Amino acid sequence: MALRGGLQRVKRRVEPVHFQIFDCYVRKEWPVKEVAQAFRVTAGQVYLIKNRLSALVATEVRRLEASPQP
């Protein structure tokens, strides 16, 4: 549950195309070359976006897990 919430929070905070790249590479497990071609970016950019958004998601998940549940 916290993961879903963390993803939604990050999705609202970042550029839509960055979240799409993250979604295709991480969640849909497209090969990096396919993601890079589809979004007209370099493989390095795909890796960078993945790392940055992964860190943001992890932070949001920790934040959600630490907050009291109603």
PQR file of N, CA, C, O and H, with PARSE charges and radii, in Angstrom:
ATOM      1  N   MET A   1       0.821  -1.193   0.000 -0.4000 1.5000
ATOM      2  CA  MET A   1       0.000   0.000   0.000 -0.0000 2.0000
ATOM      3  C   MET A   1       0.868   1.263   0.000  0.5500 1.7000
ATOM      4  O   MET A   1       0.577   2.218  -0.720 -0.5500 1.4000
ATOM      5  N   ALA A   2       1.920   1.265   0.797 -0.4000 1.5000
ATOM      6  CA  ALA A   2       2.799   2.430   0.864 -0.0000 2.0000
ATOM      7  C   ALA A   2       3.510   2.650  -0.474  0.5500 1.7000
ATOM      8  O   ALA A   2       3.754   3.790  -0.871 -0.5500 1.4000
ATOM      9  H   ALA A   2       2.157   0.488   1.381  0.4000 1.0000
ATOM     10  N   LEU A   3       3.840   1.564  -1.163 -0.4000 1.5000
ATOM     11  CA  LEU A   3       4.511   1.707  -2.449 -0.0000 2.0000
ATOM     12  C   LEU A   3       3.614   2.425  -3.447  0.5500 1.7000
ATOM     13  O   LEU A   3       4.062   3.328  -4.154 -0.5500 1.4000
ATOM     14  H   LEU A   3       3.642   0.638  -0.841  0.4000 1.0000
ATOM     15  N   ARG A   4       2.361   2.029  -3.505 -0.4000 1.5000
ATOM     16  CA  ARG A   4       1.415   2.674  -4.424 -0.0000 2.0000
ATOM     17  C   ARG A   4       1.292   4.164  -4.110  0.5500 1.7000
ATOM     18  O   ARG A   4       1.310   5.002  -5.012 -0.5500 1.4000
ATOM     19  H   ARG A   4       1.997   1.295  -2.931  0.4000 1.0000
ATOM     20  N   GLY A   5       1.169   4.480  -2.833 -0.4000 1.5000
ATOM     21  CA  GLY A   5       1.075   5.878  -2.416 -0.0000 2.0000
ATOM     22  C   GLY A   5       2.337   6.651  -2.744  0.5500 1.7000
ATOM     23  O   GLY A   5       2.273   7.796  -3.190 -0.5500 1.4000
ATOM     24  H   GLY A   5       1.154   3.800  -2.100  0.4000 1.0000
ATOM     25  N   GLY A   6       3.483   6.029  -2.525 -0.4000 1.5000
ATOM     26  CA  GLY A   6       4.752   6.673  -2.844 -0.0000 2.0000
ATOM     27  C   GLY A   6       4.884   6.958  -4.323  0.5500 1.7000
ATOM     28  O   GLY A   6       5.350   8.026  -4.718 -0.5500 1.4000
ATOM     29  H   GLY A   6       3.536   5.098  -2.163  0.4000 1.0000
ATOM     30  N   LEU A   7       4.474   6.002  -5.144 -0.4000 1.5000
ATOM     31  CA  LEU A   7       4.519   6.199  -6.598 -0.0000 2.0000
ATOM     32  C   LEU A   7       3.603   7.344  -7.016  0.5500 1.7000
ATOM     33  O   LEU A   7       3.978   8.161  -7.857 -0.5500 1.4000
ATOM     34  H   LEU A   7       4.095   5.134  -4.824  0.4000 1.0000
ATOM     35  N   GLN A   8       2.414   7.409  -6.439 -0.4000 1.5000
ATOM     36  CA  GLN A   8       1.475   8.476  -6.783 -0.0000 2.0000
ATOM     37  C   GLN A   8       2.014   9.848  -6.391  0.5500 1.7000
ATOM     38  O   GLN A   8       1.869  10.813  -7.142 -0.5500 1.4000
ATOM     39  H   GLN A   8       2.110   6.746  -5.756  0.4000 1.0000
ATOM     40  N   ARG A   9       2.630   9.935  -5.227 -0.4000 1.5000
ATOM     41  CA  ARG A   9       3.201  11.217  -4.784 -0.0000 2.0000
ATOM     42  C   ARG A   9       4.336  11.662  -5.704  0.5500 1.7000
ATOM     43  O   ARG A   9       4.426  12.834  -6.073 -0.5500 1.4000
ATOM     44  H   ARG A   9       2.748   9.152  -4.617  0.4000 1.0000
ATOM     45  N   VAL A  10       5.193  10.721  -6.066 -0.4000 1.5000
ATOM     46  CA  VAL A  10       6.312  11.058  -6.957 -0.0000 2.0000
ATOM     47  C   VAL A  10       5.784  11.443  -8.331  0.5500 1.7000
ATOM     48  O   VAL A  10       6.285  12.384  -8.947 -0.5500 1.4000
ATOM     49  H   VAL A  10       5.119   9.770  -5.767  0.4000 1.0000
ATOM     50  N   LYS A  11       4.797  10.737  -8.807 -0.4000 1.5000
ATOM     51  CA  LYS A  11       4.213  11.019 -10.122 -0.0000 2.0000
ATOM     52  C   LYS A  11       3.722  12.461 -10.203  0.5500 1.7000
ATOM     53  O   LYS A  11       3.861  13.105 -11.243 -0.5500 1.4000
ATOM     54  H   LYS A  11       4.390   9.972  -8.307  0.4000 1.0000
ATOM     55  N   ARG A  12       3.154  12.966  -9.128 -0.4000 1.5000
ATOM     56  CA  ARG A  12       2.650  14.341  -9.110 -0.0000 2.0000
ATOM     57  C   ARG A  12       3.768  15.379  -9.048  0.5500 1.7000
ATOM     58  O   ARG A  12       3.563  16.535  -9.417 -0.5500 1.4000
ATOM     59  H   ARG A  12       3.041  12.443  -8.283  0.4000 1.0000
ATOM     60  N   ARG A  13       4.948  14.971  -8.583 -0.4000 1.5000
ATOM     61  CA  ARG A  13       6.049  15.926  -8.363 -0.0000 2.0000
ATOM     62  C   ARG A  13       7.026  16.054  -9.525  0.5500 1.7000
ATOM     63  O   ARG A  13       7.732  17.057  -9.622 -0.5500 1.4000
ATOM     64  H   ARG A  13       5.115  14.031  -8.283  0.4000 1.0000
ATOM     65  N   VAL A  14       7.081  15.065 -10.401 -0.4000 1.5000
ATOM     66  CA  VAL A  14       8.114  15.068 -11.441 -0.0000 2.0000
ATOM     67  C   VAL A  14       7.506  15.334 -12.813  0.5500 1.7000
ATOM     68  O   VAL A  14       6.288  15.310 -12.989 -0.5500 1.4000
ATOM     69  H   VAL A  14       6.507  14.250 -10.321  0.4000 1.0000
ATOM     70  N   GLU A  15       8.381  15.587 -13.776 -0.4000 1.5000
ATOM     71  CA  GLU A  15       7.946  15.783 -15.159 -0.0000 2.0000
ATOM     72  C   GLU A  15       7.226  14.519 -15.628  0.5500 1.7000
ATOM     73  O   GLU A  15       7.702  13.409 -15.388 -0.5500 1.4000
ATOM     74  H   GLU A  15       9.371  15.607 -13.633  0.4000 1.0000
ATOM     75  N   PRO A  16       6.086  14.680 -16.294 -0.5600 1.5000
ATOM     76  CA  PRO A  16       5.344  13.501 -16.761  0.2800 2.0000
ATOM     77  C   PRO A  16       6.183  12.544 -17.617  0.5500 1.7000
ATOM     78  O   PRO A  16       6.067  11.327 -17.474 -0.5500 1.4000
ATOM     79  N   VAL A  17       7.015  13.078 -18.494 -0.4000 1.5000
ATOM     80  CA  VAL A  17       7.823  12.194 -19.343 -0.0000 2.0000
ATOM     81  C   VAL A  17       8.838  11.409 -18.516  0.5500 1.7000
ATOM     82  O   VAL A  17       9.156  10.267 -18.847 -0.5500 1.4000
ATOM     83  H   VAL A  17       7.109  14.067 -18.610  0.4000 1.0000
ATOM     84  N   HIS A  18       9.342  12.006 -17.453 -0.4000 1.5000
ATOM     85  CA  HIS A  18      10.288  11.298 -16.593 -0.0000 2.0000
ATOM     86  C   HIS A  18       9.595  10.138 -15.891  0.5500 1.7000
ATOM     87  O   HIS A  18      10.161   9.053 -15.759 -0.5500 1.4000
ATOM     88  H   HIS A  18       9.084  12.934 -17.184  0.4000 1.0000
ATOM     89  N   PHE A  19       8.366  10.375 -15.442 -0.4000 1.5000
ATOM     90  CA  PHE A  19       7.651   9.280 -14.794 -0.0000 2.0000
ATOM     91  C   PHE A  19       7.325   8.185 -15.807  0.5500 1.7000
ATOM     92  O   PHE A  19       7.372   7.003 -15.467 -0.5500 1.4000
ATOM     93  H   PHE A  19       7.906  11.257 -15.549  0.4000 1.0000
ATOM     94  N   GLN A  20       6.997   8.554 -17.036 -0.4000 1.5000
ATOM     95  CA  GLN A  20       6.724   7.558 -18.076 -0.0000 2.0000
ATOM     96  C   GLN A  20       7.957   6.710 -18.351  0.5500 1.7000
ATOM     97  O   GLN A  20       7.857   5.493 -18.502 -0.5500 1.4000
ATOM     98  H   GLN A  20       6.958   9.514 -17.313  0.4000 1.0000
ATOM     99  N   ILE A  21       9.116   7.350 -18.415 -0.4000 1.5000
ATOM    100  CA  ILE A  21      10.369   6.621 -18.635 -0.0000 2.0000
ATOM    101  C   ILE A  21      10.606   5.652 -17.478  0.5500 1.7000
ATOM    102  O   ILE A  21      10.922   4.483 -17.698 -0.5500 1.4000
ATOM    103  H   ILE A  21       9.197   8.339 -18.292  0.4000 1.0000
ATOM    104  N   PHE A  22      10.454   6.133 -16.262 -0.4000 1.5000
ATOM    105  CA  PHE A  22      10.608   5.301 -15.066 -0.0000 2.0000
ATOM    106  C   PHE A  22       9.632   4.126 -15.100  0.5500 1.7000
ATOM    107  O   PHE A  22      10.011   2.986 -14.831 -0.5500 1.4000
ATOM    108  H   PHE A  22      10.197   7.083 -16.084  0.4000 1.0000
ATOM    109  N   ASP A  23       8.389   4.410 -15.429 -0.4000 1.5000
ATOM    110  CA  ASP A  23       7.348   3.387 -15.457 -0.0000 2.0000
ATOM    111  C   ASP A  23       7.678   2.295 -16.481  0.5500 1.7000
ATOM    112  O   ASP A  23       7.566   1.106 -16.184 -0.5500 1.4000
ATOM    113  H   ASP A  23       8.081   5.336 -15.647  0.4000 1.0000
ATOM    114  N   CYS A  24       8.075   2.695 -17.656 -0.4000 1.5000
ATOM    115  CA  CYS A  24       8.384   1.715 -18.710 -0.0000 2.0000
ATOM    116  C   CYS A  24       9.613   0.880 -18.351  0.5500 1.7000
ATOM    117  O   CYS A  24       9.626  -0.334 -18.550 -0.5500 1.4000
ATOM    118  H   CYS A  24       8.166   3.661 -17.897  0.4000 1.0000
ATOM    119  N   TYR A  25      10.634   1.533 -17.827 -0.4000 1.5000
ATOM    120  CA  TYR A  25      11.876   0.825 -17.532 -0.0000 2.0000
ATOM    121  C   TYR A  25      11.773  -0.040 -16.273  0.5500 1.7000
ATOM    122  O   TYR A  25      12.185  -1.199 -16.282 -0.5500 1.4000
ATOM    123  H   TYR A  25      10.623   2.520 -17.665  0.4000 1.0000
ATOM    124  N   VAL A  26      11.227   0.518 -15.199 -0.4000 1.5000
ATOM    125  CA  VAL A  26      11.223  -0.183 -13.918 -0.0000 2.0000
ATOM    126  C   VAL A  26       9.999  -1.081 -13.761  0.5500 1.7000
ATOM    127  O   VAL A  26      10.129  -2.265 -13.453 -0.5500 1.4000
ATOM    128  H   VAL A  26      10.892   1.460 -15.192  0.4000 1.0000
ATOM    129  N   ARG A  27       8.826  -0.522 -13.970 -0.4000 1.5000
ATOM    130  CA  ARG A  27       7.606  -1.284 -13.681 -0.0000 2.0000
ATOM    131  C   ARG A  27       7.216  -2.226 -14.818  0.5500 1.7000
ATOM    132  O   ARG A  27       6.796  -3.356 -14.573 -0.5500 1.4000
ATOM    133  H   ARG A  27       8.720   0.441 -14.219  0.4000 1.0000
ATOM    134  N   LYS A  28       7.354  -1.763 -16.056 -0.4000 1.5000
ATOM    135  CA  LYS A  28       6.974  -2.602 -17.203 -0.0000 2.0000
ATOM    136  C   LYS A  28       8.138  -3.448 -17.713  0.5500 1.7000
ATOM    137  O   LYS A  28       7.959  -4.335 -18.547 -0.5500 1.4000
ATOM    138  H   LYS A  28       7.696  -0.844 -16.255  0.4000 1.0000
ATOM    139  N   GLU A  29       9.339  -3.156 -17.196 -0.4000 1.5000
ATOM    140  CA  GLU A  29      10.557  -3.916 -17.493 -0.0000 2.0000
ATOM    141  C   GLU A  29      10.941  -3.926 -18.981  0.5500 1.7000
ATOM    142  O   GLU A  29      11.384  -4.944 -19.512 -0.5500 1.4000
ATOM    143  H   GLU A  29       9.485  -2.435 -16.519  0.4000 1.0000
ATOM    144  N   TRP A  30      10.762  -2.777 -19.637 -0.4000 1.5000
ATOM    145  CA  TRP A  30      11.243  -2.658 -21.010 -0.0000 2.0000
ATOM    146  C   TRP A  30      12.766  -2.617 -20.981  0.5500 1.7000
ATOM    147  O   TRP A  30      13.345  -2.115 -20.018 -0.5500 1.4000
ATOM    148  H   TRP A  30      10.402  -1.950 -19.205  0.4000 1.0000
ATOM    149  N   PRO A  31      13.424  -3.131 -22.010 -0.5600 1.5000
ATOM    150  CA  PRO A  31      14.880  -2.981 -22.094  0.2800 2.0000
ATOM    151  C   PRO A  31      15.253  -1.498 -22.212  0.5500 1.7000
ATOM    152  O   PRO A  31      14.524  -0.712 -22.816 -0.5500 1.4000
ATOM    153  N   VAL A  32      16.383  -1.134 -21.635 -0.4000 1.5000
ATOM    154  CA  VAL A  32      16.797   0.268 -21.624 -0.0000 2.0000
ATOM    155  C   VAL A  32      16.881   0.834 -23.050  0.5500 1.7000
ATOM    156  O   VAL A  32      16.527   1.990 -23.281 -0.5500 1.4000
ATOM    157  H   VAL A  32      16.975  -1.773 -21.144  0.4000 1.0000
ATOM    158  N   LYS A  33      17.341   0.033 -23.984 -0.4000 1.5000
ATOM    159  CA  LYS A  33      17.467   0.500 -25.366 -0.0000 2.0000
ATOM    160  C   LYS A  33      16.092   0.864 -25.943  0.5500 1.7000
ATOM    161  O   LYS A  33      15.957   1.855 -26.659 -0.5500 1.4000
ATOM    162  H   LYS A  33      17.629  -0.906 -23.796  0.4000 1.0000
ATOM    163  N   GLU A  34      15.082   0.061 -25.628 -0.4000 1.5000
ATOM    164  CA  GLU A  34      13.723   0.325 -26.101 -0.0000 2.0000
ATOM    165  C   GLU A  34      13.166   1.608 -25.496  0.5500 1.7000
ATOM    166  O   GLU A  34      12.538   2.406 -26.192 -0.5500 1.4000
ATOM    167  H   GLU A  34      15.192  -0.745 -25.045  0.4000 1.0000
ATOM    168  N   VAL A  35      13.393   1.803 -24.218 -0.4000 1.5000
ATOM    169  CA  VAL A  35      12.917   3.005 -23.533 -0.0000 2.0000
ATOM    170  C   VAL A  35      13.594   4.234 -24.141  0.5500 1.7000
ATOM    171  O   VAL A  35      12.939   5.231 -24.445 -0.5500 1.4000
ATOM    172  H   VAL A  35      13.903   1.155 -23.653  0.4000 1.0000
ATOM    173  N   ALA A  36      14.909   4.147 -24.311 -0.4000 1.5000
ATOM    174  CA  ALA A  36      15.661   5.264 -24.870 -0.0000 2.0000
ATOM    175  C   ALA A  36      15.147   5.628 -26.266  0.5500 1.7000
ATOM    176  O   ALA A  36      14.978   6.806 -26.580 -0.5500 1.4000
ATOM    177  H   ALA A  36      15.441   3.337 -24.064  0.4000 1.0000
ATOM    178  N   GLN A  37      14.902   4.630 -27.091 -0.4000 1.5000
ATOM    179  CA  GLN A  37      14.404   4.891 -28.441 -0.0000 2.0000
ATOM    180  C   GLN A  37      12.993   5.467 -28.405  0.5500 1.7000
ATOM    181  O   GLN A  37      12.692   6.415 -29.131 -0.5500 1.4000
ATOM    182  H   GLN A  37      15.039   3.672 -26.837  0.4000 1.0000
ATOM    183  N   ALA A  38      12.136   4.908 -27.577 -0.4000 1.5000
ATOM    184  CA  ALA A  38      10.740   5.349 -27.518 -0.0000 2.0000
ATOM    185  C   ALA A  38      10.611   6.801 -27.074  0.5500 1.7000
ATOM    186  O   ALA A  38       9.737   7.527 -27.549 -0.5500 1.4000
ATOM    187  H   ALA A  38      12.381   4.138 -26.987  0.4000 1.0000
ATOM    188  N   PHE A  39      11.487   7.222 -26.158 -0.4000 1.5000
ATOM    189  CA  PHE A  39      11.391   8.575 -25.611 -0.0000 2.0000
ATOM    190  C   PHE A  39      12.455   9.516 -26.161  0.5500 1.7000
ATOM    191  O   PHE A  39      12.559  10.668 -25.739 -0.5500 1.4000
ATOM    192  H   PHE A  39      12.197   6.633 -25.772  0.4000 1.0000
ATOM    193  N   ARG A  40      13.240   9.015 -27.104 -0.4000 1.5000
ATOM    194  CA  ARG A  40      14.290   9.814 -27.752 -0.0000 2.0000
ATOM    195  C   ARG A  40      15.237  10.453 -26.739  0.5500 1.7000
ATOM    196  O   ARG A  40      15.500  11.655 -26.764 -0.5500 1.4000
ATOM    197  H   ARG A  40      13.156   8.080 -27.446  0.4000 1.0000
ATOM    198  N   VAL A  41      15.737   9.593 -25.845 -0.4000 1.5000
ATOM    199  CA  VAL A  41      16.745   9.990 -24.859 -0.0000 2.0000
ATOM    200  C   VAL A  41      17.882   8.973 -24.931  0.5500 1.7000
ATOM    201  O   VAL A  41      17.771   7.953 -25.612 -0.5500 1.4000
ATOM    202  H   VAL A  41      15.523   8.616 -25.825  0.4000 1.0000
ATOM    203  N   THR A  42      18.961   9.254 -24.235 -0.4000 1.5000
ATOM    204  CA  THR A  42      20.079   8.314 -24.210 -0.0000 2.0000
ATOM    205  C   THR A  42      19.847   7.269 -23.122  0.5500 1.7000
ATOM    206  O   THR A  42      19.029   7.461 -22.222 -0.5500 1.4000
ATOM    207  H   THR A  42      19.051  10.083 -23.682  0.4000 1.0000
ATOM    208  N   ALA A  43      20.571   6.175 -23.219 -0.4000 1.5000
ATOM    209  CA  ALA A  43      20.501   5.140 -22.184 -0.0000 2.0000
ATOM    210  C   ALA A  43      20.936   5.730 -20.840  0.5500 1.7000
ATOM    211  O   ALA A  43      20.374   5.390 -19.799 -0.5500 1.4000
ATOM    212  H   ALA A  43      21.236   6.019 -23.950  0.4000 1.0000
ATOM    213  N   GLY A  44      21.927   6.604 -20.865 -0.4000 1.5000
ATOM    214  CA  GLY A  44      22.388   7.252 -19.637 -0.0000 2.0000
ATOM    215  C   GLY A  44      21.290   8.055 -18.966  0.5500 1.7000
ATOM    216  O   GLY A  44      21.176   8.061 -17.740 -0.5500 1.4000
ATOM    217  H   GLY A  44      22.384   6.880 -21.711  0.4000 1.0000
ATOM    218  N   GLN A  45      20.483   8.731 -19.766 -0.4000 1.5000
ATOM    219  CA  GLN A  45      19.370   9.499 -19.214 -0.0000 2.0000
ATOM    220  C   GLN A  45      18.323   8.577 -18.581  0.5500 1.7000
ATOM    221  O   GLN A  45      17.748   8.902 -17.542 -0.5500 1.4000
ATOM    222  H   GLN A  45      20.575   8.727 -20.762  0.4000 1.0000
ATOM    223  N   VAL A  46      18.085   7.435 -19.211 -0.4000 1.5000
ATOM    224  CA  VAL A  46      17.142   6.458 -18.650 -0.0000 2.0000
ATOM    225  C   VAL A  46      17.638   6.007 -17.276  0.5500 1.7000
ATOM    226  O   VAL A  46      16.868   5.979 -16.316 -0.5500 1.4000
ATOM    227  H   VAL A  46      18.552   7.171 -20.055  0.4000 1.0000
ATOM    228  N   TYR A  47      18.920   5.655 -17.183 -0.4000 1.5000
ATOM    229  CA  TYR A  47      19.490   5.216 -15.901 -0.0000 2.0000
ATOM    230  C   TYR A  47      19.418   6.323 -14.853  0.5500 1.7000
ATOM    231  O   TYR A  47      19.091   6.065 -13.695 -0.5500 1.4000
ATOM    232  H   TYR A  47      19.545   5.678 -17.963  0.4000 1.0000
ATOM    233  N   LEU A  48      19.725   7.560 -15.261 -0.4000 1.5000
ATOM    234  CA  LEU A  48      19.700   8.690 -14.333 -0.0000 2.0000
ATOM    235  C   LEU A  48      18.295   8.931 -13.799  0.5500 1.7000
ATOM    236  O   LEU A  48      18.109   9.118 -12.596 -0.5500 1.4000
ATOM    237  H   LEU A  48      19.991   7.770 -16.202  0.4000 1.0000
ATOM    238  N   ILE A  49      17.315   8.927 -14.682 -0.4000 1.5000
ATOM    239  CA  ILE A  49      15.922   9.115 -14.272 -0.0000 2.0000
ATOM    240  C   ILE A  49      15.488   7.985 -13.351  0.5500 1.7000
ATOM    241  O   ILE A  49      14.812   8.223 -12.350 -0.5500 1.4000
ATOM    242  H   ILE A  49      17.466   8.775 -15.659  0.4000 1.0000
ATOM    243  N   LYS A  50      15.868   6.766 -13.679 -0.4000 1.5000
ATOM    244  CA  LYS A  50      15.520   5.607 -12.841 -0.0000 2.0000
ATOM    245  C   LYS A  50      16.095   5.772 -11.439  0.5500 1.7000
ATOM    246  O   LYS A  50      15.398   5.538 -10.451 -0.5500 1.4000
ATOM    247  H   LYS A  50      16.417   6.572 -14.492  0.4000 1.0000
ATOM    248  N   ASN A  51      17.352   6.170 -11.346 -0.4000 1.5000
ATOM    249  CA  ASN A  51      17.995   6.321 -10.040 -0.0000 2.0000
ATOM    250  C   ASN A  51      17.363   7.441  -9.227  0.5500 1.7000
ATOM    251  O   ASN A  51      17.101   7.272  -8.036 -0.5500 1.4000
ATOM    252  H   ASN A  51      17.918   6.360 -12.148  0.4000 1.0000
ATOM    253  N   ARG A  52      17.119   8.577  -9.859 -0.4000 1.5000
ATOM    254  CA  ARG A  52      16.535   9.715  -9.146 -0.0000 2.0000
ATOM    255  C   ARG A  52      15.120   9.413  -8.663  0.5500 1.7000
ATOM    256  O   ARG A  52      14.777   9.695  -7.515 -0.5500 1.4000
ATOM    257  H   ARG A  52      17.332   8.714 -10.826  0.4000 1.0000
ATOM    258  N   LEU A  53      14.310   8.844  -9.536 -0.4000 1.5000
ATOM    259  CA  LEU A  53      12.933   8.561  -9.151 -0.0000 2.0000
ATOM    260  C   LEU A  53      12.850   7.418  -8.148  0.5500 1.7000
ATOM    261  O   LEU A  53      11.982   7.423  -7.275 -0.5500 1.4000
ATOM    262  H   LEU A  53      14.589   8.615 -10.469  0.4000 1.0000
ATOM    263  N   SER A  54      13.737   6.444  -8.263 -0.4000 1.5000
ATOM    264  CA  SER A  54      13.771   5.359  -7.270 -0.0000 2.0000
ATOM    265  C   SER A  54      14.048   5.917  -5.883  0.5500 1.7000
ATOM    266  O   SER A  54      13.437   5.492  -4.902 -0.5500 1.4000
ATOM    267  H   SER A  54      14.441   6.440  -8.972  0.4000 1.0000
ATOM    268  N   ALA A  55      14.966   6.864  -5.803 -0.4000 1.5000
ATOM    269  CA  ALA A  55      15.291   7.482  -4.517 -0.0000 2.0000
ATOM    270  C   ALA A  55      14.089   8.269  -3.987  0.5500 1.7000
ATOM    271  O   ALA A  55      13.789   8.213  -2.795 -0.5500 1.4000
ATOM    272  H   ALA A  55      15.463   7.209  -6.600  0.4000 1.0000
ATOM    273  N   LEU A  56      13.410   8.993  -4.859 -0.4000 1.5000
ATOM    274  CA  LEU A  56      12.227   9.742  -4.434 -0.0000 2.0000
ATOM    275  C   LEU A  56      11.126   8.805  -3.945  0.5500 1.7000
ATOM    276  O   LEU A  56      10.488   9.071  -2.926 -0.5500 1.4000
ATOM    277  H   LEU A  56      13.654   9.039  -5.828  0.4000 1.0000
ATOM    278  N   VAL A  57      10.906   7.724  -4.662 -0.4000 1.5000
ATOM    279  CA  VAL A  57       9.878   6.754  -4.262 -0.0000 2.0000
ATOM    280  C   VAL A  57      10.234   6.152  -2.904  0.5500 1.7000
ATOM    281  O   VAL A  57       9.370   6.027  -2.036 -0.5500 1.4000
ATOM    282  H   VAL A  57      11.424   7.508  -5.490  0.4000 1.0000
ATOM    283  N   ALA A  58      11.483   5.784  -2.719 -0.4000 1.5000
ATOM    284  CA  ALA A  58      11.915   5.199  -1.442 -0.0000 2.0000
ATOM    285  C   ALA A  58      11.686   6.177  -0.296  0.5500 1.7000
ATOM    286  O   ALA A  58      11.242   5.774   0.779 -0.5500 1.4000
ATOM    287  H   ALA A  58      12.185   5.886  -3.424  0.4000 1.0000
ATOM    288  N   THR A  59      11.980   7.448  -0.509 -0.4000 1.5000
ATOM    289  CA  THR A  59      11.760   8.469   0.511 -0.0000 2.0000
ATOM    290  C   THR A  59      10.279   8.595   0.842  0.5500 1.7000
ATOM    291  O   THR A  59       9.903   8.663   2.013 -0.5500 1.4000
ATOM    292  H   THR A  59      12.340   7.775  -1.382  0.4000 1.0000
ATOM    293  N   GLU A  60       9.447   8.626  -0.178 -0.4000 1.5000
ATOM    294  CA  GLU A  60       8.004   8.748   0.040 -0.0000 2.0000
ATOM    295  C   GLU A  60       7.440   7.514   0.753  0.5500 1.7000
ATOM    296  O   GLU A  60       6.575   7.644   1.619 -0.5500 1.4000
ATOM    297  H   GLU A  60       9.752   8.571  -1.129  0.4000 1.0000
ATOM    298  N   VAL A  61       7.914   6.343   0.400 -0.4000 1.5000
ATOM    299  CA  VAL A  61       7.448   5.115   1.064 -0.0000 2.0000
ATOM    300  C   VAL A  61       7.815   5.157   2.547  0.5500 1.7000
ATOM    301  O   VAL A  61       6.988   4.839   3.403 -0.5500 1.4000
ATOM    302  H   VAL A  61       8.616   6.237  -0.304  0.4000 1.0000
ATOM    303  N   ARG A  62       9.044   5.547   2.849 -0.4000 1.5000
ATOM    304  CA  ARG A  62       9.460   5.661   4.256 -0.0000 2.0000
ATOM    305  C   ARG A  62       8.588   6.678   4.997  0.5500 1.7000
ATOM    306  O   ARG A  62       8.183   6.452   6.137 -0.5500 1.4000
ATOM    307  H   ARG A  62       9.716   5.806   2.154  0.4000 1.0000
ATOM    308  N   ARG A  63       8.311   7.793   4.333 -0.4000 1.5000
ATOM    309  CA  ARG A  63       7.486   8.842   4.935 -0.0000 2.0000
ATOM    310  C   ARG A  63       6.071   8.307   5.219  0.5500 1.7000
ATOM    311  O   ARG A  63       5.512   8.553   6.288 -0.5500 1.4000
ATOM    312  H   ARG A  63       8.640   7.976   3.407  0.4000 1.0000
ATOM    313  N   LEU A  64       5.517   7.595   4.276 -0.4000 1.5000
ATOM    314  CA  LEU A  64       4.162   7.043   4.447 -0.0000 2.0000
ATOM    315  C   LEU A  64       4.127   5.976   5.540  0.5500 1.7000
ATOM    316  O   LEU A  64       3.178   5.911   6.321 -0.5500 1.4000
ATOM    317  H   LEU A  64       5.971   7.396   3.408  0.4000 1.0000
ATOM    318  N   GLU A  65       5.157   5.148   5.590 -0.4000 1.5000
ATOM    319  CA  GLU A  65       5.209   4.096   6.608 -0.0000 2.0000
ATOM    320  C   GLU A  65       5.394   4.665   8.006  0.5500 1.7000
ATOM    321  O   GLU A  65       4.964   4.062   8.989 -0.5500 1.4000
ATOM    322  H   GLU A  65       5.928   5.201   4.955  0.4000 1.0000
ATOM    323  N   ALA A  66       6.033   5.826   8.094 -0.4000 1.5000
ATOM    324  CA  ALA A  66       6.276   6.443   9.397 -0.0000 2.0000
ATOM    325  C   ALA A  66       5.078   7.233   9.905  0.5500 1.7000
ATOM    326  O   ALA A  66       4.961   7.480  11.105 -0.5500 1.4000
ATOM    327  H   ALA A  66       6.382   6.317   7.296  0.4000 1.0000
ATOM    328  N   SER A  67       4.183   7.634   8.998 -0.4000 1.5000
ATOM    329  CA  SER A  67       3.031   8.425   9.427 -0.0000 2.0000
ATOM    330  C   SER A  67       1.973   7.518  10.052  0.5500 1.7000
ATOM    331  O   SER A  67       1.794   6.376   9.627 -0.5500 1.4000
ATOM    332  H   SER A  67       4.278   7.434   8.023  0.4000 1.0000
ATOM    333  N   PRO A  68       1.276   8.035  11.064 -0.5600 1.5000
ATOM    334  CA  PRO A  68       0.235   7.228  11.732  0.2800 2.0000
ATOM    335  C   PRO A  68      -0.916   6.912  10.771  0.5500 1.7000
ATOM    336  O   PRO A  68      -1.333   7.754   9.975 -0.5500 1.4000
ATOM    337  N   GLN A  69      -1.406   5.704  10.865 -0.4000 1.5000
ATOM    338  CA  GLN A  69      -2.523   5.263  10.021 -0.0000 2.0000
ATOM    339  C   GLN A  69      -3.837   5.609  10.716  0.5500 1.7000
ATOM    340  O   GLN A  69      -3.943   5.474  11.935 -0.5500 1.4000
ATOM    341  H   GLN A  69      -1.068   5.020  11.511  0.4000 1.0000
ATOM    342  N   PRO A  70      -4.849   6.059   9.949 -0.5600 1.5000
ATOM    343  CA  PRO A  70      -6.143   6.415  10.564  0.2800 2.0000
ATOM    344  C   PRO A  70      -6.890   5.192  11.057  0.5500 1.7000
ATOM    345  O   PRO A  70      -7.990   5.315  11.597 -0.5500 1.4000
TER
END
